[in-house]
Amino acid sequence: MNLAVLDGDGVLNVDQITSPRTVASQSWIGRRTPWHCTSSGKILVAFVPEDELAQLLSKPLERHSRKTITDPDNLREILAEARARGYAQTVEELEDGLSAVAAPIRRADGQVIAAVSVAGPAFRMRPADLPRIARTVVDATGTISRRLGFVERRHSVAR
């Protein structure tokens, strides 16, 4: 599990809890990763203002694996989906064999300030498993956000 923040046009991993499994991820602490092919990057960028998003999408997006998404229009759609469902995912986009999901942490005013992600081998984190794993991550970031003072406002439906 990683904690990450947006850092210019990349993502900075600031903390990590490593898996006790034999096949586990390396330490990401202090590492910058691209936003467009990481779950943390996608969920963080999904909530930036439109002018900042346009600037990020105007820069060339490097391919890191055969599954890296570099098309700006496709990424816009993916970011909108992530915003709507409350989490982002990647399946072998940063590197072959690595999948991840991430959800946002919000401060009291609702602004997204960080993301928590869970990453692992693609054979353990198959695409069909990602929504289930994401629910756990969303629950965790919801708890963190509430501890920071965030109160989710639900829209009531008039009858």
Contacts in CASP RR format, 6 or more apart in sequence:
PFRMAT RR
TARGET T0000
AUTHOR 0000-0000-0000
METHOD contacts of the structure
MODEL  1
MNLAVLDGDGVLNVDQITSPRTVASQSWIGRRTPWHCTSSGKILVAFVPE
DELAQLLSKPLERHSRKTITDPDNLREILAEARARGYAQTVEELEDGLSA
VAAPIRRADGQVIAAVSVAGPAFRMRPADLPRIARTVVDATGTISRRLGF
VERRHSVAR
1 16 0 8 1.000
1 17 0 8 1.000
1 116 0 8 1.000
1 117 0 8 1.000
1 118 0 8 1.000
2 13 0 8 1.000
2 15 0 8 1.000
2 16 0 8 1.000
2 28 0 8 1.000
2 40 0 8 1.000
2 116 0 8 1.000
2 117 0 8 1.000
2 118 0 8 1.000
2 119 0 8 1.000
3 13 0 8 1.000
3 14 0 8 1.000
3 15 0 8 1.000
3 16 0 8 1.000
3 114 0 8 1.000
3 115 0 8 1.000
3 116 0 8 1.000
4 11 0 8 1.000
4 12 0 8 1.000
4 13 0 8 1.000
4 14 0 8 1.000
4 33 0 8 1.000
4 38 0 8 1.000
4 40 0 8 1.000
4 41 0 8 1.000
4 44 0 8 1.000
4 102 0 8 1.000
4 114 0 8 1.000
4 115 0 8 1.000
4 116 0 8 1.000
4 117 0 8 1.000
5 11 0 8 1.000
5 12 0 8 1.000
5 14 0 8 1.000
5 44 0 8 1.000
5 113 0 8 1.000
5 114 0 8 1.000
5 115 0 8 1.000
6 12 0 8 1.000
6 35 0 8 1.000
6 41 0 8 1.000
6 44 0 8 1.000
6 45 0 8 1.000
6 48 0 8 1.000
7 32 0 8 1.000
9 35 0 8 1.000
9 56 0 8 1.000
9 59 0 8 1.000
10 32 0 8 1.000
10 33 0 8 1.000
10 34 0 8 1.000
10 35 0 8 1.000
10 41 0 8 1.000
11 32 0 8 1.000
11 33 0 8 1.000
11 34 0 8 1.000
11 35 0 8 1.000
11 38 0 8 1.000
11 40 0 8 1.000
11 41 0 8 1.000
11 44 0 8 1.000
11 115 0 8 1.000
12 30 0 8 1.000
12 31 0 8 1.000
12 32 0 8 1.000
13 28 0 8 1.000
13 29 0 8 1.000
13 30 0 8 1.000
13 31 0 8 1.000
13 32 0 8 1.000
13 33 0 8 1.000
13 40 0 8 1.000
14 29 0 8 1.000
14 30 0 8 1.000
14 114 0 8 1.000
15 29 0 8 1.000
16 27 0 8 1.000
16 28 0 8 1.000
16 29 0 8 1.000
18 24 0 8 1.000
18 25 0 8 1.000
18 27 0 8 1.000
19 25 0 8 1.000
19 120 0 8 1.000
23 121 0 8 1.000
23 124 0 8 1.000
24 120 0 8 1.000
25 98 0 8 1.000
25 119 0 8 1.000
25 120 0 8 1.000
33 40 0 8 1.000
33 41 0 8 1.000
33 94 0 8 1.000
34 41 0 8 1.000
34 61 0 8 1.000
34 62 0 8 1.000
34 64 0 8 1.000
34 94 0 8 1.000
35 41 0 8 1.000
35 42 0 8 1.000
35 44 0 8 1.000
35 45 0 8 1.000
35 56 0 8 1.000
36 42 0 8 1.000
36 45 0 8 1.000
36 56 0 8 1.000
36 61 0 8 1.000
36 68 0 8 1.000
36 69 0 8 1.000
36 70 0 8 1.000
36 75 0 8 1.000
37 64 0 8 1.000
37 65 0 8 1.000
37 68 0 8 1.000
37 69 0 8 1.000
37 90 0 8 1.000
37 93 0 8 1.000
37 94 0 8 1.000
38 90 0 8 1.000
38 93 0 8 1.000
38 94 0 8 1.000
38 100 0 8 1.000
38 102 0 8 1.000
38 117 0 8 1.000
39 87 0 8 1.000
39 88 0 8 1.000
39 89 0 8 1.000
39 90 0 8 1.000
39 100 0 8 1.000
39 101 0 8 1.000
39 102 0 8 1.000
39 115 0 8 1.000
39 117 0 8 1.000
39 119 0 8 1.000
40 88 0 8 1.000
40 100 0 8 1.000
40 102 0 8 1.000
40 115 0 8 1.000
40 116 0 8 1.000
40 117 0 8 1.000
41 88 0 8 1.000
41 102 0 8 1.000
41 115 0 8 1.000
42 75 0 8 1.000
42 78 0 8 1.000
42 79 0 8 1.000
42 82 0 8 1.000
42 88 0 8 1.000
42 89 0 8 1.000
42 90 0 8 1.000
42 102 0 8 1.000
43 82 0 8 1.000
43 86 0 8 1.000
43 87 0 8 1.000
43 88 0 8 1.000
43 102 0 8 1.000
43 103 0 8 1.000
43 104 0 8 1.000
43 112 0 8 1.000
43 115 0 8 1.000
44 104 0 8 1.000
44 112 0 8 1.000
44 114 0 8 1.000
44 115 0 8 1.000
45 53 0 8 1.000
45 56 0 8 1.000
45 79 0 8 1.000
46 79 0 8 1.000
46 80 0 8 1.000
46 82 0 8 1.000
46 83 0 8 1.000
46 88 0 8 1.000
46 104 0 8 1.000
46 112 0 8 1.000
47 83 0 8 1.000
47 104 0 8 1.000
47 111 0 8 1.000
47 112 0 8 1.000
48 56 0 8 1.000
53 76 0 8 1.000
53 79 0 8 1.000
57 72 0 8 1.000
57 75 0 8 1.000
57 76 0 8 1.000
58 72 0 8 1.000
60 70 0 8 1.000
61 68 0 8 1.000
61 69 0 8 1.000
61 70 0 8 1.000
61 72 0 8 1.000
61 75 0 8 1.000
62 68 0 8 1.000
62 70 0 8 1.000
63 70 0 8 1.000
64 93 0 8 1.000
64 94 0 8 1.000
64 95 0 8 1.000
65 92 0 8 1.000
65 93 0 8 1.000
65 94 0 8 1.000
65 95 0 8 1.000
65 96 0 8 1.000
66 92 0 8 1.000
66 96 0 8 1.000
67 91 0 8 1.000
67 92 0 8 1.000
67 93 0 8 1.000
67 96 0 8 1.000
68 93 0 8 1.000
68 94 0 8 1.000
69 75 0 8 1.000
69 78 0 8 1.000
69 93 0 8 1.000
78 88 0 8 1.000
79 88 0 8 1.000
82 88 0 8 1.000
82 89 0 8 1.000
85 134 0 8 1.000
86 103 0 8 1.000
86 104 0 8 1.000
86 138 0 8 1.000
87 101 0 8 1.000
87 102 0 8 1.000
87 103 0 8 1.000
87 134 0 8 1.000
87 137 0 8 1.000
87 138 0 8 1.000
88 101 0 8 1.000
88 102 0 8 1.000
88 103 0 8 1.000
89 99 0 8 1.000
89 100 0 8 1.000
89 101 0 8 1.000
89 102 0 8 1.000
89 130 0 8 1.000
89 134 0 8 1.000
90 98 0 8 1.000
90 99 0 8 1.000
90 100 0 8 1.000
91 99 0 8 1.000
91 122 0 8 1.000
91 127 0 8 1.000
91 130 0 8 1.000
92 98 0 8 1.000
92 99 0 8 1.000
92 122 0 8 1.000
94 100 0 8 1.000
97 121 0 8 1.000
97 122 0 8 1.000
97 123 0 8 1.000
98 119 0 8 1.000
98 120 0 8 1.000
98 121 0 8 1.000
98 122 0 8 1.000
99 119 0 8 1.000
99 120 0 8 1.000
99 121 0 8 1.000
99 122 0 8 1.000
99 125 0 8 1.000
99 126 0 8 1.000
99 127 0 8 1.000
99 130 0 8 1.000
100 117 0 8 1.000
100 118 0 8 1.000
100 119 0 8 1.000
100 120 0 8 1.000
100 125 0 8 1.000
101 117 0 8 1.000
101 118 0 8 1.000
101 125 0 8 1.000
101 130 0 8 1.000
101 133 0 8 1.000
101 134 0 8 1.000
101 137 0 8 1.000
102 115 0 8 1.000
102 116 0 8 1.000
102 117 0 8 1.000
102 118 0 8 1.000
102 137 0 8 1.000
103 115 0 8 1.000
103 116 0 8 1.000
103 134 0 8 1.000
103 137 0 8 1.000
103 138 0 8 1.000
103 140 0 8 1.000
103 141 0 8 1.000
103 142 0 8 1.000
104 112 0 8 1.000
104 114 0 8 1.000
104 115 0 8 1.000
104 141 0 8 1.000
104 145 0 8 1.000
105 112 0 8 1.000
105 113 0 8 1.000
105 114 0 8 1.000
105 115 0 8 1.000
105 116 0 8 1.000
105 141 0 8 1.000
105 142 0 8 1.000
105 144 0 8 1.000
105 145 0 8 1.000
105 148 0 8 1.000
106 112 0 8 1.000
106 113 0 8 1.000
106 142 0 8 1.000
106 145 0 8 1.000
106 148 0 8 1.000
106 150 0 8 1.000
107 113 0 8 1.000
107 145 0 8 1.000
107 148 0 8 1.000
107 149 0 8 1.000
107 150 0 8 1.000
108 148 0 8 1.000
108 149 0 8 1.000
108 150 0 8 1.000
108 151 0 8 1.000
109 150 0 8 1.000
110 145 0 8 1.000
110 150 0 8 1.000
115 141 0 8 1.000
116 137 0 8 1.000
116 140 0 8 1.000
116 141 0 8 1.000
116 144 0 8 1.000
117 137 0 8 1.000
118 125 0 8 1.000
118 133 0 8 1.000
118 136 0 8 1.000
118 137 0 8 1.000
119 125 0 8 1.000
125 133 0 8 1.000
142 150 0 8 1.000
END
